[in-house]
Amino acid sequence: MGQIITTTDFQYKYDDEPHATRRKEILAKHPEIKTLFGPDPYMKYLVPLIVIFQLVTAYYVIQLPGWAILFLSWALAGTFNHNLSLAMHEISHNLAFGHSSPMLNRFIGFVANIPLCVPSSITFKKYHLDHHRYQGDNKLDVDIPSHLESYLFYNTFTKLIWVFLQPLFYSFRPLFVHPKPVETLEIANTIWTIGWNYLIYNFIGGWALAYLAGGTLLGLGLHPMAGHFISEHYTFIKGQETYSYYGPLNYLAWNVGYHNEHHDFPYVSWSRLPKVKEMAPEYYNMPSYSSWSWVIYKYITDPEIGPYSRVKRGISSPAAATTGDEKKAE
């Protein structure tokens, strides 16, 4: 079963979310970073092209032997469905059309959601912005594993299962930790996704739908791209809450690896995040990663790392919310 985790509780802090403070300090010294704010001009074109690629690929892949379908569901559909889930992450910050066109952002999020087969675009946005405002909050940051997860997945073997099932925990955890009322757009997102599942099933085939849905489960689980779930905020080094990754998979992940940069400036689009590091290098000279696969391996095998390896803040603080330029950065 492997080594038992030695960490028995979360790390607790009683200060405010750290990136709002960093943002103010960085902008005071490097106001030119404000020139990077704004949506990416190409995202609204790239997302539909990737969706079309996934649907066309599904049509051809299902003509292959079963073992090839399974492998490509992990290797190909998994990679590009993960890519689209991270596109939805960018879109949740209105980085496809900008803050002036919220409904266009929501619509392109619906489009990105098509090959994932599970309605998630609107619900992700609803919870993800809280993760930015209240990073580490005991209730509001549902990115943090629950105590039950930490209790159940306590050794090498069970951590392997946890990594494989990450997309399920990521989807259902908010419903138990911090349930919110269902929004009208969530209902629309569900109807839209079910409708597309019906079209895929009827016009391409049941195996195509299974191939794409399997890509969502496999690509967001035990997959190199999914290393970012762990690398972003798990405290491999005590005291450091957020970590960046500067490796080649950023090209497939909308630069989500630039995670300190992203939390410091959420309204800088994926294509400009590397420039944040270039403009203010002294603020990003900190431990980082070059391999998400190594992060997954380390998480599974290191007894000092597990679901408890996160920072929690015990009290929700309104001071952690962003205002002014910071609110604009959402």
Secondary structure, DSSP 8 states (H G I E B T S, - for coil): ---B----S-EEE-S--HHHHHHHHHHHH-GGGGGGBB--TTHHHHHHHHHHHHHHHHHHHTTS-HHHHHHHIIIIIHHHHHHHHHHHHHHHTTTTT-TT-HHHHHHHHHHHHGGG-S--HHHHHHHHHHHHHTTTBTTT-TTS--HHHHHH--BHHHHHHHHHTHHHHHHHHHHHHS-----HHHHHHHHHHHHHHHHHHHHT-HHHHHHHHHHHHHHTSSSGGGHHHHHTT--SSTT-----B-SGGGGGTTTTT-HHHHHH-TTB-GGGHHHHHHHSGGGS-S--BS-HHHHHHHHHH-TT-STT-SEEESS--GGGS--THHHHT-
